[in-house]
Amino acid sequence: MGRLKTVLLIFISFLLFTNINAEGQLGSISGTIIDQSSGEKLIGANLSLQGTRLGAATDSVGAFSIENIPAGDYILQVQYVGYQTAERLVRIDAASTISEQIAMAPKSLSANAVVVTATRTEQKRKEAPVIVNVLDEFVFDNTQSLSLAEGLNFQPGVRLEVDCQTCNYTQIRMNGLGGAYSQILIDSRPVFSPLNGLYGLDYIPTNMIERVETIRGGGSALFGSSAIGGVVNILTKEPEDNQFNLSLNNASIDGKAPDRAMTMNGAMLNETRDSGIHLFGMLRDRGVYDNNDDGFSEISSMSVNAFGMRAFHKPSTFGKLTLEAHSINEERQGGNRNDRPPHEADQSEFRDHKVFGAGLSYEHYFSEDLNKFNLYFSGQITDRFHYTGLDQDLNAYGTTDNTTLVGGWQYTHLLSRFLGNTSNSITVGMEGVYDDVDDHIPGFNVRTDQITRQLGGYLQSDWQLHKRLSTLLGVRFDHHNFVDNLVVNPRATLLYSLNDEIQWRSSISTGFRAPQAFDADLHIAFAGGGISRIRLSDNLEKERSVSYSTSVDYNHSQKSYFLGFTLEGFYTRLFDAFVLEEAEVDGEGNLILERRNGGNSTVLGLSGELRLNLKDRLQLGASVTVQQSEYDRAIQWSAEAPASRNYLRTPSVYGSYTADLRLAKSLSLSISGVYTGAMDVPHLAGFIEQDVLERSPSFLETNLKMKYQLPVKEATGLTFFAGVQNLFNDYQDDFDLYKDRDSNYIYGPARPRTVFSGVEIGL
C-alpha cells in the first residue's frame, strides 16, 4: 500500500501545481438529453468534447450548455449511469451556437456501444472493422460475478475453466485455443504476465472494471503477435460523476463453505470537470469446500483485498493525462488440514500474491481532422510466496518474483479526403514489453528464470473505401529475444455494410508464439503420490499460425424492441504447434511433462450470438460455439494411455445465456446459464491404477438473481438482492480421493450450488 500512496500523492501534487492556460473562446453548443424510449429528460448526464477539457452536465430539465469552444470538428460524448454512451460529431464555427437533442439508450444489448479495442480509438461497435464483444457491469451484476474469472464465461466464443482442485488456477480459452493463445490487456496495455495468467483472472474484482472488450482471432495489427485466439481488454472505471457505492454479499457454497465480499466505489470531479478520480476497493473471504468429504478441498480458501484508482487531468484544451494504479493482495490454500500451516498437510498448495500495477498515459488531440497522439508506460510487479508439497515436506516452499514493463507510443491521423472522397485513418506505433519471472523451489531443484524482451512496431490503415465498404490493413514487426529473426505478421479485414442493419466481415491474420514458458508451465500438480511439472524442450522452436474468419452481423432497432444476431466461422492453422508429452518419471517418482513442437494442428468452428431487447422489459443474450480441434498426428500425452489427436479439455460445444426481466419498476429477475459440452480429460494414475483418457459429461449451470430497489432520500437507491448460482447443482461427481489424487482431474462448472444474498447502497 505504501507504493500506491506514493503514486497518489505524486498525481495529486501534479493536479495542484499544473498551470492551465485559457484557450480561444469562439463558439458554443446547447441542447437537451432525453431517454430514447420515453422521451424523459435526463438530469445529471455528463457531456464532454472528446480530447478537450470542455464539458457540462444537464440541469433539472435535462438541458446543457458548453461555451467558449475553439472552432473545429469535435466528438460530443454523453455519459449517464445505466445508459449506453452516446456520441455525436459536431462542427463548431466562430461566434455561433448550435443546438442538439441527443436520445440515449439504456444499457442493453444495443449494437451501438462505443468500443476501443479494434483500433485503439473510439468507434461504434457496428462500425468497428472487427467484431468487438462487450461485457460490462450490467452483465457482472446480473450474473453475480465478483471476479473477472466468474464473468468471462458470458462472452461469445470464450470459456473459463478451473484446472486444479487444490489451488484452483483458471485458464481462458477462446475459439478452442488455450490460455497462452490469448492476449490479456489492462487498459489496452499487455501487462498481464504468464504468472498472472495462472491466478490473475480470479483475483481481479469486477467492481474495478468499466467493461471488458473481447476480439476473437487476430484481426488487428495493433496487438501482440501471440494474440492468435483473441484479445481480452480490461478497461478500468474512469470518473464520470460524483458518486459513492457500497455493496455487501454473503454466499454459502453447497451449505459447507462461506464466501463473503464487500466492494466499494467512489468518484469525484472538480467543478470545471477537467480533473477527476475514481477509487475502488474489495475485501473477499472464501472458505474451503470439500465436495466428497474426504478431507481434501475441491475449492481452495481465498482471501483478497484489492484497492486502486483511475484519475485524469486535462492540462490543456486538447491534452489528457491519465493515471491508473492498483494493489491486490491474495492468499489461497487448498489440500487438507487447511487450518494449519501448509507444511503440516498431507497434500497442500498455498499461494500468497502481492500485486502492484500502474499505468500512465498522455493523449493529445488535434482539432483539425481529429488526430490523436498517445504516449504510455505501464508496469506490474508480482511477489509470490508459495508451497506445493506432500507429506509435510518443509522443502516445498518457493518464491516468485515477476516484473512486467510496457512502454510505447501511437499516432493516428485521419485523412478525410484520401484518393478522392474516401477517408483513411492511419495508425502507426511502437511498443516494448519486458517480462522478468524468477520462480524458484530450492527443495525440488525447480527453477524458471526467464527474461523476455519484445519490441514491436505496427502500421495500420482503416480505409473507408465507400460509405458501405471499408478495409483494415495492417502489418506488425516484432523482435523477440527468443527468436533469431525479425517476425513479420500481416493482417487484413474487410467490412461491407449491406445496409444500416447488416454488416459482413472477413479477416486473415498471422501470428507466432515464442519458445518461452507460458502460464500453465509455471504450475505444479499432484498425481500418484508425487508431483507433475512441465519443462521446455531444449530444441523448442517458435510456433506460427494463420487464421481466417468470416461473419454476418445483423442489428435491427425499433422504438419498442431491438433484435440482433451474429454468425461467425473461424479457422486457425498452427505450424510446429506446442504440445505436452510425457518425458520421464524421475528418481523420486515425479512425472515430467515436456513442451515440444508436435507438428501442425487445426481449429475450426462456428459461433452464433443472439441479442434481444423488448421495451427494456426483457433483455436476452445467448451464444453457442461448435468447434473441432485436432492435431495432425496423435500426441502421446501418457506412456500408459493411447495417444490422441483431439485437443484435451476442449469441448466441441459450449455457450452461455443471460436474461433480465423487469417485473416492476423496482423489481427485476435475472436468469443466466453456462453450457459446457463433453470433452476428453486426462486422468493420471494414483487414486486410479493407470492413466486413462476420460470422457466428461456435459453440464448446464443455471443461475437466478432477484433484485429490489428501494428509493432512498438523498441517495440513488437501496438495493436488496438474493439468488442461487448453479441452481440444479450440475457439478462434477467423480473427484479423486485423498492425497494420491490427480489434482488436475477437474472439469465442468467452477462451483456447486451456491446461495447468496446482499445489499447495495448508492449515493
Secondary structure as GFF3:
##gff-version 3
##sequence-region A 1 763
A	DSSP	alpha_helix	2	17	.	.	.	ID=ss1
A	DSSP	beta_strand	27	35	.	.	.	ID=ss2
A	DSSP	beta_strand	46	49	.	.	.	ID=ss3
A	DSSP	beta_strand	55	57	.	.	.	ID=ss4
A	DSSP	beta_strand	63	69	.	.	.	ID=ss5
A	DSSP	beta_strand	72	79	.	.	.	ID=ss6
A	DSSP	beta_strand	86	92	.	.	.	ID=ss7
A	DSSP	beta_strand	97	104	.	.	.	ID=ss8
A	DSSP	beta_strand	114	115	.	.	.	ID=ss9
A	DSSP	beta_strand	123	124	.	.	.	ID=ss10
A	DSSP	three_ten_helix	125	127	.	.	.	ID=ss11
A	DSSP	beta_strand	133	136	.	.	.	ID=ss12
A	DSSP	alpha_helix	137	142	.	.	.	ID=ss13
A	DSSP	alpha_helix	148	151	.	.	.	ID=ss14
A	DSSP	three_ten_helix	152	154	.	.	.	ID=ss15
A	DSSP	beta_strand	158	162	.	.	.	ID=ss16
A	DSSP	beta_strand	170	174	.	.	.	ID=ss17
A	DSSP	three_ten_helix	179	181	.	.	.	ID=ss18
A	DSSP	beta_strand	182	186	.	.	.	ID=ss19
A	DSSP	alpha_helix	194	203	.	.	.	ID=ss20
A	DSSP	three_ten_helix	206	208	.	.	.	ID=ss21
A	DSSP	beta_strand	209	216	.	.	.	ID=ss22
A	DSSP	beta_strand	230	236	.	.	.	ID=ss23
A	DSSP	beta_strand	243	253	.	.	.	ID=ss24
A	DSSP	beta_strand	257	269	.	.	.	ID=ss25
A	DSSP	beta_strand	275	286	.	.	.	ID=ss26
A	DSSP	beta_strand	301	316	.	.	.	ID=ss27
A	DSSP	beta_strand	319	335	.	.	.	ID=ss28
A	DSSP	three_ten_helix	342	344	.	.	.	ID=ss29
A	DSSP	beta_strand	347	366	.	.	.	ID=ss30
A	DSSP	three_ten_helix	368	370	.	.	.	ID=ss31
A	DSSP	beta_strand	371	390	.	.	.	ID=ss32
A	DSSP	three_ten_helix	394	396	.	.	.	ID=ss33
A	DSSP	beta_strand	397	418	.	.	.	ID=ss34
A	DSSP	beta_strand	422	441	.	.	.	ID=ss35
A	DSSP	three_ten_helix	442	444	.	.	.	ID=ss36
A	DSSP	beta_strand	446	466	.	.	.	ID=ss37
A	DSSP	beta_strand	469	480	.	.	.	ID=ss38
A	DSSP	beta_strand	487	497	.	.	.	ID=ss39
A	DSSP	beta_strand	502	513	.	.	.	ID=ss40
A	DSSP	three_ten_helix	519	522	.	.	.	ID=ss41
A	DSSP	beta_strand	525	527	.	.	.	ID=ss42
A	DSSP	beta_strand	530	536	.	.	.	ID=ss43
A	DSSP	beta_strand	543	557	.	.	.	ID=ss44
A	DSSP	beta_strand	561	575	.	.	.	ID=ss45
A	DSSP	beta_strand	578	585	.	.	.	ID=ss46
A	DSSP	beta_strand	591	597	.	.	.	ID=ss47
A	DSSP	beta_strand	601	614	.	.	.	ID=ss48
A	DSSP	beta_strand	618	635	.	.	.	ID=ss49
A	DSSP	beta_strand	644	646	.	.	.	ID=ss50
A	DSSP	beta_strand	653	664	.	.	.	ID=ss51
A	DSSP	beta_strand	667	676	.	.	.	ID=ss52
A	DSSP	beta_strand	680	683	.	.	.	ID=ss53
A	DSSP	beta_strand	692	695	.	.	.	ID=ss54
A	DSSP	beta_strand	699	712	.	.	.	ID=ss55
A	DSSP	beta_strand	715	725	.	.	.	ID=ss56
A	DSSP	beta_strand	754	762	.	.	.	ID=ss57
###
